[in-house]
Amino acid sequence: MADALIQTTGLVKEYLVGEQTVAALRGISVSIEEGEFVAVMGPSGSGKSTFMNLIGCLDSATRGDYVLAGETISALSGDALAAIRNKRIGFVFQQFNLLPRTSALDNVELPLLYGGVPAAERHERAKKRLTEVGLADRIDHHPAQLSGGQQQRVAIARALINNPVLILADEPTGALDSRTSVEVMALLQKLNRDGMTVVMVTHEQDIAAFARRNIHFRDGLVVEDHPVQKINDAESILRQLPAPAVTEA
C-alpha cells in the first residue's frame, strides 16, 4: 500500500466560547491515500468543516498530529502553513471566490502571481489549465459574463495552477443547478482518474456518491468511514440528461 497522503492522529480542535471550552473535533485519526476521492459528510456542527480547515492548513489543531505528503504540518509556523496552502493544496469553494473585475485568465494566474512566477509563464500555465477545464474560449471573460458552472470551472483551474498534491472542495456544487453540479462532478472525477487526490465536503448524499469513499462526522467524531458501494458516474449521467438550452456567449 502506498504511504498515506493525509494522516491525522488524535486531532483535537477546541474553541473558547466565553468561559466554556467547546470541542469541534474530539480525536480524529484518518488516513487518506494518494489518488483517493473522499467525500466528508455530516450535519451542521458535526466537525466536517473544522476538519477540512485543518487539513487545508487554514487553521491549526489544539492537539494531535497531521502529516501531509510526509511533512508534519502540526509543527509548522503561520508562514510555513501559508506556503503549503499556496504550493501543495488547491481549494474549490461553494461561492467560487473569483475577483469580479478580473478576467478568467487573471483569476487563474493569481496563485502564481503570489509565488513570483514571471508573467509569460503565468499566462501559459493559466491558459493550459483553462483549456483542460473546457474554457479555452472564455479566458478573457469576467465572472459576470460566465455561468455558475463556468465560474466553478475557473475556480478549479485556479486550484490546479500550482500542480497541487491535493484538491479540497468545500460544497463545490452548493450554488449550482442539478445538471451543472453533475458537470462539475464529471470534471472532479476526471481529475481523480488522472491521479489527483480529491477531498470534498458535502451535505448531499447524491453528490457524495460521486466519490469513492465517504467519511461521516457527528459531534466532532468520525462515526462512519466506508467505500461507496455504487459510485455515480457523472459522464454516464450527463449522457442521459436532456441537452442544455443554448445561450448567447
C-alpha positions as CSV (number, residue, x, y, z in Angstrom):
1,M,0.0,0.0,0.0
2,A,1.3,3.5,-0.8
3,D,2.1,5.9,2.0
4,A,-0.8,8.0,3.1
5,L,-1.0,11.4,1.6
6,I,-3.0,12.6,4.6
7,Q,-2.5,11.1,8.0
8,T,-4.2,12.6,11.1
9,T,-3.7,11.1,14.6
10,G,-5.8,12.2,17.5
11,L,-6.7,15.6,16.0
12,V,-8.5,17.8,18.6
13,K,-9.8,21.3,18.0
14,E,-11.1,23.3,20.9
15,Y,-12.6,26.8,21.0
16,L,-13.1,29.0,24.0
17,V,-16.7,30.3,24.0
18,G,-17.0,32.7,26.9
19,E,-15.6,30.7,29.8
20,Q,-16.5,27.4,28.2
21,T,-14.3,25.1,26.1
22,V,-16.1,23.7,23.1
23,A,-14.6,20.7,21.3
24,A,-15.2,20.9,17.5
25,L,-13.1,17.8,16.9
26,R,-12.5,15.1,19.5
27,G,-9.6,13.0,18.4
28,I,-9.8,12.4,14.7
29,S,-7.5,9.7,13.2
30,V,-7.9,9.4,9.5
31,S,-5.7,8.1,6.7
32,I,-6.2,9.1,3.0
33,E,-4.1,7.5,0.3
34,E,-2.8,9.3,-2.7
35,G,-5.3,9.1,-5.6
36,E,-8.4,8.7,-3.4
37,F,-11.7,10.6,-3.9
38,V,-13.2,11.1,-0.5
39,A,-16.5,12.8,0.5
40,V,-16.6,14.2,4.0
41,M,-20.2,14.4,5.3
42,G,-22.2,15.3,8.4
43,P,-24.8,17.7,9.8
44,S,-24.1,21.3,10.7
45,G,-21.8,21.4,13.8
46,S,-20.5,17.8,13.2
47,G,-16.9,18.9,12.7
48,K,-16.5,18.3,9.0
49,S,-15.7,21.9,8.1
50,T,-13.3,22.2,11.0
51,F,-11.6,19.0,9.8
52,M,-11.3,20.5,6.2
53,N,-9.8,23.7,7.7
54,L,-7.2,21.7,9.5
55,I,-6.1,19.5,6.5
56,G,-6.2,22.6,4.3
57,C,-3.8,24.4,6.6
58,L,-6.3,27.2,7.2
59,D,-6.2,26.5,11.0
60,S,-4.1,24.6,13.5
61,A,-5.2,21.8,15.8
62,T,-5.3,22.2,19.6
63,R,-3.7,18.8,19.9
64,G,-2.8,15.8,17.7
65,D,-0.7,15.3,14.6
66,Y,-1.3,16.0,10.9
67,V,1.1,14.7,8.2
68,L,0.7,15.8,4.6
69,A,2.8,14.1,1.9
70,G,5.4,13.1,4.5
71,E,5.6,16.6,6.1
72,T,4.5,17.1,9.7
73,I,2.1,20.1,9.4
74,S,1.2,20.4,13.1
75,A,4.7,21.7,13.8
76,L,4.7,24.5,11.2
77,S,4.6,28.2,11.7
78,G,1.9,30.5,10.1
79,D,4.2,31.5,7.2
80,A,5.1,27.9,6.5
81,L,1.4,26.9,6.6
82,A,0.7,29.7,4.0
83,A,3.4,28.3,1.8
84,I,1.9,24.8,2.0
85,R,-1.5,26.2,1.2
86,N,-0.3,28.0,-1.9
87,K,2.0,25.3,-3.3
88,R,0.5,22.0,-2.3
89,I,-3.2,22.4,-1.9
90,G,-5.8,23.6,-4.4
91,F,-9.1,25.0,-2.9
92,V,-12.5,25.0,-4.6
93,F,-15.3,26.8,-2.7
94,Q,-19.1,26.9,-3.0
95,Q,-19.2,30.6,-3.9
96,F,-16.2,30.4,-6.4
97,N,-14.3,33.3,-4.8
98,L,-13.3,34.9,-8.1
99,L,-12.3,38.5,-8.4
100,P,-15.2,40.2,-10.2
101,R,-13.3,42.8,-12.2
102,T,-10.7,40.4,-13.4
103,S,-10.7,38.0,-16.4
104,A,-10.8,34.2,-16.1
105,L,-7.1,34.1,-17.1
106,D,-6.1,36.6,-14.4
107,N,-8.1,34.8,-11.8
108,V,-6.4,31.6,-12.6
109,E,-3.0,33.2,-12.5
110,L,-3.4,34.7,-9.0
111,P,-1.6,31.9,-7.0
112,L,1.4,32.2,-9.5
113,L,1.5,36.0,-9.0
114,Y,1.8,35.5,-5.3
115,G,4.5,33.0,-6.0
116,G,6.6,35.4,-8.1
117,V,6.3,33.4,-11.3
118,P,7.2,35.5,-14.4
119,A,4.3,36.9,-16.5
120,A,4.9,34.8,-19.6
121,E,5.0,31.6,-17.7
122,R,1.9,32.6,-15.7
123,H,-0.1,33.2,-18.9
124,E,1.0,29.9,-20.4
125,R,0.2,27.8,-17.4
126,A,-3.2,29.5,-16.8
127,K,-4.2,29.1,-20.5
128,K,-3.3,25.4,-20.3
129,R,-5.4,24.8,-17.1
130,L,-8.4,26.8,-18.5
131,T,-8.2,24.7,-21.7
132,E,-8.2,21.5,-19.6
133,V,-11.5,22.6,-17.9
134,G,-13.1,23.4,-21.2
135,L,-12.9,27.2,-21.1
136,A,-10.3,27.9,-23.8
137,D,-12.8,30.3,-25.5
138,R,-13.6,32.1,-22.3
139,I,-10.2,33.2,-21.0
140,D,-10.9,36.9,-21.4
141,H,-14.4,36.8,-19.9
142,H,-15.0,38.3,-16.4
143,P,-17.0,36.3,-13.8
144,A,-20.3,38.2,-14.5
145,Q,-20.0,37.1,-18.2
146,L,-19.8,33.4,-17.1
147,S,-22.5,31.0,-15.9
148,G,-22.2,29.5,-12.4
149,G,-20.8,26.3,-13.8
150,Q,-18.2,28.2,-15.9
151,Q,-17.2,30.2,-12.8
152,Q,-16.7,27.0,-10.8
153,R,-14.5,25.6,-13.7
154,V,-12.4,28.8,-13.5
155,A,-12.1,28.1,-9.7
156,I,-11.0,24.5,-10.4
157,A,-8.4,25.7,-13.0
158,R,-7.1,28.1,-10.4
159,A,-6.9,25.3,-7.8
160,L,-4.8,23.2,-10.2
161,I,-2.4,26.0,-11.3
162,N,0.4,25.2,-8.8
163,N,0.2,21.4,-9.5
164,P,-1.1,20.6,-6.0
165,V,-0.9,17.2,-4.3
166,L,-4.5,17.6,-3.1
167,I,-7.7,19.3,-4.1
168,L,-10.0,20.4,-1.3
169,A,-13.6,21.1,-2.4
170,D,-16.0,22.7,0.1
171,E,-19.6,22.2,-1.1
172,P,-18.4,22.7,-4.7
173,T,-22.0,22.2,-6.2
174,G,-23.8,24.1,-3.5
175,A,-24.5,27.1,-5.7
176,L,-25.2,25.2,-8.9
177,D,-28.3,23.6,-10.5
178,S,-28.6,19.9,-10.9
179,R,-27.1,19.5,-14.4
180,T,-24.2,21.9,-13.7
181,S,-23.5,20.0,-10.5
182,V,-23.1,16.8,-12.4
183,E,-20.8,18.6,-14.9
184,V,-18.6,19.8,-12.1
185,M,-18.5,16.3,-10.6
186,A,-17.5,14.9,-14.0
187,L,-14.5,17.2,-14.0
188,L,-13.5,16.2,-10.4
189,Q,-13.9,12.5,-11.4
190,K,-11.7,13.0,-14.4
191,L,-9.0,14.8,-12.3
192,N,-9.2,11.9,-9.8
193,R,-8.9,9.3,-12.6
194,D,-5.8,11.2,-13.8
195,G,-4.3,10.7,-10.3
196,M,-5.4,13.8,-8.3
197,T,-6.4,13.2,-4.7
198,V,-9.8,14.9,-4.0
199,V,-11.3,15.5,-0.6
200,M,-14.8,17.1,-0.8
201,V,-17.2,18.3,1.9
202,T,-20.9,17.9,1.0
203,H,-24.2,17.5,2.9
204,E,-25.8,15.9,-0.2
205,Q,-25.8,12.1,-0.4
206,D,-26.2,12.1,-4.1
207,I,-23.1,14.3,-4.5
208,A,-21.2,12.1,-2.0
209,A,-21.9,9.1,-4.2
210,F,-19.6,10.5,-6.9
211,A,-16.7,9.9,-4.6
212,R,-15.1,6.5,-3.9
213,R,-15.2,6.8,-0.1
214,N,-17.4,8.5,2.4
215,I,-16.4,9.7,5.9
216,H,-19.3,10.7,8.2
217,F,-18.7,13.1,11.1
218,R,-21.0,13.7,14.0
219,D,-20.4,15.6,17.2
220,G,-16.7,16.0,16.4
221,L,-16.1,12.3,15.8
222,V,-15.9,10.0,12.8
223,V,-18.9,7.8,13.0
224,E,-18.7,6.0,9.6
225,D,-15.9,5.5,7.1
226,H,-16.7,3.2,4.1
227,P,-16.2,2.8,0.4
228,V,-19.0,3.9,-1.8
229,Q,-20.8,0.7,-3.0
230,K,-22.4,2.2,-6.1
231,I,-20.4,5.1,-7.4
232,N,-22.3,7.7,-9.6
233,D,-20.6,8.0,-12.9
234,A,-21.0,11.7,-13.9
235,E,-20.3,11.2,-17.6
236,S,-22.9,8.4,-17.9
237,I,-25.5,10.6,-16.1
238,L,-24.8,13.5,-18.4
239,R,-25.4,11.4,-21.4
240,Q,-28.8,10.5,-20.1
241,L,-29.8,14.1,-19.4
242,P,-31.6,16.4,-21.9
243,A,-29.2,18.7,-23.8
244,P,-28.8,22.1,-22.1
245,A,-30.5,25.1,-23.5
246,V,-28.4,27.1,-25.9
247,T,-27.5,30.6,-24.5
248,E,-25.7,33.5,-26.1
249,A,-22.0,33.6,-25.5
